[in-house]
Structure formats: C-alpha cells, structure tokens
Amino acid sequence: MSRSRPSRLGIAVAATSLISLAAPVEAQDAGDETAIDLDAITVTATKAGERVYDSLSPSSVIDRDRIETQVQPNSTADILNLIPSVTTQTAPGDPGVGVNVRGLQDFGRVNVLVDGARQNFQREGHSAKGTFYFDPEMMKSVDVTRGPASSIYGSGAIGGVVSFTTIDAGDILPDGTHVGGRLKGTFETNGTSPLLHGAVAARPSETFDILGAATWRSAGDYRSGDGSIVDFTAQDLLSGLIKTSIRPGSDQEVTLSALRIGNEFENGLSTLYRTRAVADTFTAGYRWTPDSPIWDLSAKVYYSGTNVEQTTLEGLIAGAAKTFDIGTVGFDLFNTSRFETGPLRHELTYGGDLFQDNVETKDPIGSSDQLTPSGERLVYGAFVQDRAQFSEWLEVIGALRFDSYRLTGDGTENEGTRLSPKITVGITPWQPVSFYASYAEGYRAPALTETLIDGFHPPPLSAGRFFPNPNLKPEIAHNIEGGVNLRFDNLLVEDDRLRMKLGVFHNRVDDYIEQVFVRFPIPGGYQYQNIAEGVIEGFEAEGIYDAGSYFVGISGHILQGKNSRTGEELVKVPPNRLIGTLGFRALDGKLEFGTRVSFVGGKEGAEDFGFVGDPYTVVDLFASWQVNERVTAGLVVDNLFNRQYTEYLNGQPSPGFNAKASLSVKLF
C-alpha cells in the first residue's frame, strides 16, 4: 500500500536551503590526492586494536568515507552486504535487519553491537528471528570479525561479531575548531525518498566535546526491476544522537551516548499492521591509559531496548494492538597489560562481561505472547588472552573463555557453563606476507523464544502447533581457520599499495538448534531442537589495489553448509558472491568515480525453503566531488540496468534503477 508523499514544495525548499549554504563558500586550493584508508583499525579482532591487514583473523572494516562516497546507503544492509561472508535478511516492509555471517544468524549467533551495546531484539515470525534497527547516517564505521575467533567479545558469537561505532564530535570539527556543524540532504528517484541529516558539535576545550545529530527520512514504496510497485516498503525514519567525551586528565576519558532510532511503516502478510519500532541505546564508557605498561583499562555499562508496537488496520479486530519489548542491560570490563619474558613480547588482555535480556510480549487477543514468550536470560563470562610475539616473524595468540547462563520463564529454568579455548599461530617469513592458522570454540546459550515458544499460529493462516523445549542444549562451535595477509607497497608504481586477505574455514556446530516438525503429540507441530551437527565451510577473499589515480577492489566468498546427520543443506547459508570495484580519481583527488559489479550465484533447492535462489548480476555507479573544503556533492546509481532480482532469504524483490543525489555542507 502506497502512502502520501511529502510535498514537492517542501523538497524544493530543503534543496534550495542546502544550495544557498554552499554558495558563499570559496573553492579550496588543490591539495594532495586522497586515498582509500587501506590500514583501518579493527578492534573486534583482539580488543587492543590493530590494522585489519595485520590481524590474524578474518576481519573487515568499512569507514564513513567509503560509505558516503560509494554507497549512500538506505539501510545497514547496503553496507554489510559488501563484506565477505556477510549477508542480511529483511522482511517485507520492515526496516529491521537480520545479520547473517557465514550462514549463521538469529538469536545471538552474531553479536551485533552499537557503541559496544548488544542489540538482542528477537521475535518469532516468517523472516529473521533476530533483527536490529539503525540509521546509517549515524555510523562512523563498522568492524566485523567472522567466526567464533573473537571469543573475548562476548558470549554466543559463534557466527561472528558486527560492531557499529557512531559518529562523534571529531567527525564534525577539524583540529583547532571549537564549534561547527554539518548538513546533508539526499534525494532518490525510486520511491522518491528525501533525507535530511544534521549534526552540530562543540569543543570548548581539550577536556570536553559534545555532539548532537538528527536524521529525517520519508521513503515511499519503491519499484522493482520489472516496474512493479513493491507494496509496504514505505517508511518514515526519525533518529537522534547525543554523544559527549570528557577527559579529566590526559590518561582518562569518559564517553556518554544516547541514541534513538524511530521507524514507522505498514506491513503484514495475512493481516495488515501499522508498526512503530523504537530502538534506544544508552552507553557510558570509561578508558584509563596511564603511563604504565600494566594498565590499559576499559569499562562500559549500557542499556539497549527495542519496542515494536503493531496496530491492526483491517478486519474484525481493527485497532487491536500488540507489543514486543526487549531490554538488555550489560557491562564489559577488560584490561591489557604489556610486558616481556625473555625474547617474547606479551599483550595480555583479561576481563569479563555480563548481560541480561528481559523480554515482555503483550497480545491481549492473539497468541504472539506465546510465540515470542516473555522471560529473562542472564549470560555472563570471563576471558584471558595472551598475544605473544617473537621477533618480527612469529606471533601466537592463546585465549580461554568461561561462559555461564541462566534462563527462566513460564515455570522453566535452563542453565549451563563451559570453557572455550582459542589458539592462533601467525608466521611472517617476510614482512609483506603473513600466514596464520587458528582453532577456536564458541558457546551459544538457547534463546528465550527457542526454549519457551508455545501455542498456535495466529489465524487466518494455520501452520499447526508450536511446542516448547525446556531441554534445549547450547550450541558449541569448533572452527578451524587458515589465511594469508598481503601488504605490498610500491608494487607496480611509486606509492601504490596492495592489501589483501585470503582465508578458508571449517566450522562444525554441535547441537545446532533448528525448528523442525514433530509428529507427536498428534497432530504434530513445530519445535526447536538440537540437530546432530551443522557443518559450514568456505573460502573468503577481500582486498584492494590503490595506485592513487585509480583503485581496484574485490570482496567475495564461497560457502556451503549441511546438516551432517541428514546431508540436507542448511537453510541460512547464502549463495556464493563476488563483488568487484573499479574507481578513478581526478582533480587532485577531489573527484572520485567508479563502478561496482556484484555477481551472486544461484542457490539450489531455495524454493523448497520458500526463498528465491536465482543467480543475478547487478551494476552500480558512484561519484563524489569535493567542491571545496566545505561542500561535497555525490551521486550513486544502484541497479544501473534495472535488473529484476530478489536477494536470497528476503521476502520481496530488490529495488530497480535508483539514482541518489546528495549534497553535504560543513559549517564552521
């Protein structure tokens, strides 16, 4: 169902305001050519922070510059789908995103963080069982580590860790500037979706800074490649962020942030709902870095909560409302000590984390409160990791994590504990090339819904009964990994750079939990059960060659996954994918333009799971022109040839041709 669009007058006024702000700014003198940041820092790999292409792990980082230049995303899915072995699942009309890493998703298999706060929203339904809501305009960077290699980053992440960092005052204010702002406007042709984003920041002294930001977006129903309107894809977005940093001393920093994402949309399969989703994330962090090799302390407490309220729009129960509410309270504390023992240099990281999920579902006249049951889950753990280096050619990382959980609700109590080890060995025979091999285990406690679900599918559809399973066992992942990192400078021409990561993995998940049909009690129904074993393996590649005036990038994966007991394909393992990027720079790096081509393979048997598994190829274009120091104009064309396609796991076709124009103005 389409809905009314904002007036053209309003859009014209917004665009005119942006242009009028840009007009008086004089052109900046040409400077040095800019280059893609090839040496971004990953934190999810070791918590201590290291360069992506130095890390002995399958890690990737995408920063804001690349996002704004090459993507201009409508959703975090547009960004995550650029990373090897990372895909997303979305439902018709719902901007919430389910993250899939190496074929694993839902119920915390992928630990999604926003400023270090877990996003644990879950809801039983026909799409992803675990989703999160986020505004990509608030994003500074996203840091991904695939597989259970990041045991120090929280319990349950047998698929991986996806960590979003929001913008701060430093992204708005140049050095030496005390007050400033940024205003950005975007308009796109498919769905006629205007967007306005503004941010203001102040840094009255070196000891204090503060940022406030807001985004408004009103998107209409888009058209797919065959020209058909895809109903219920419209949405309204309103988000806000406040973030401040206080530095009482040169070795201390306190960071406080409050983020609210609000979405309103209409959706539903058999019943049409008006849905309002509000996601809140509040964090308080402390960092102490004295002039001592023993102390590098970080602590964070947080609350994240997502409330989804659905109001029925038609039928006999029009006006009836149901709510899904999950709040997560948690903390994370760790310290890194650096010391030497003989020829070995040690980086010892140790700490602990805890979170509690509180789920409350209300459905006065339906069964949603049984299918997404209320209850509590407490999960906590502790870890120690030693990163030892011998000379410049040998690095060994050993880690041990302890996990424990307790789940209660509806008279059921489930609990468990486990120790999970990790060992990684890296060898650098010559400085541009490093090889590594790793073995890591991960532990995921059953979620509330998996354990306590009980009831009948709501009418008018009838899918039978859902049965609880209080005896569910945790999933245990055993991951074997191998890879090579390449870091070449001045390879073909002066000042060029090649960075590449290649890797293979084999992940065996014991007691893998999946919803299956059971015959008893008659007439049968569905229940989450531990199947014998899920095995997922694959190959991943990511890299970029940057010669200044041009650059070439690749990102891709080959994945396969099976239930080793039955030989059947695991439903959530996505098809193979290869993304190639070719870009050019001119005008001393102020103009950047290029193309991105995505090749996605087919998925055999996809129709048996209710998905579309046809192969497809999509071509995108991008261009960004830094008019002067303060003004940047951008143009991104998605699906240049208007290809009709549906991403695997999604319930509706993707947008057809879409041109997105943006103008960003810095005010200081």
Helices and strands as residue ranges (DSSP letters): H 8-22, E 41-42, E 50-51, E 59-63, H 64-66, I 67-71, H 76-80, E 86-91, E 94-101, E 110-114, E 117-118, G 136-138, E 139-146, G 151-153, E 160-166, G 169-171, E 179-188, E 195-205, E 208-219, E 235-249, E 252-267, E 273-288, E 297-312, E 321-341, E 344-362, H 368-371, E 375-390, E 394-409, E 412-430, E 433-444, H 448-452, E 455-456, E 465-467, E 475-489, E 497-510, E 513-518, E 525-530, E 533-546, E 550-563, E 577-586, E 591-600, G 606-609, E 616-626, E 631-638, E 658-667
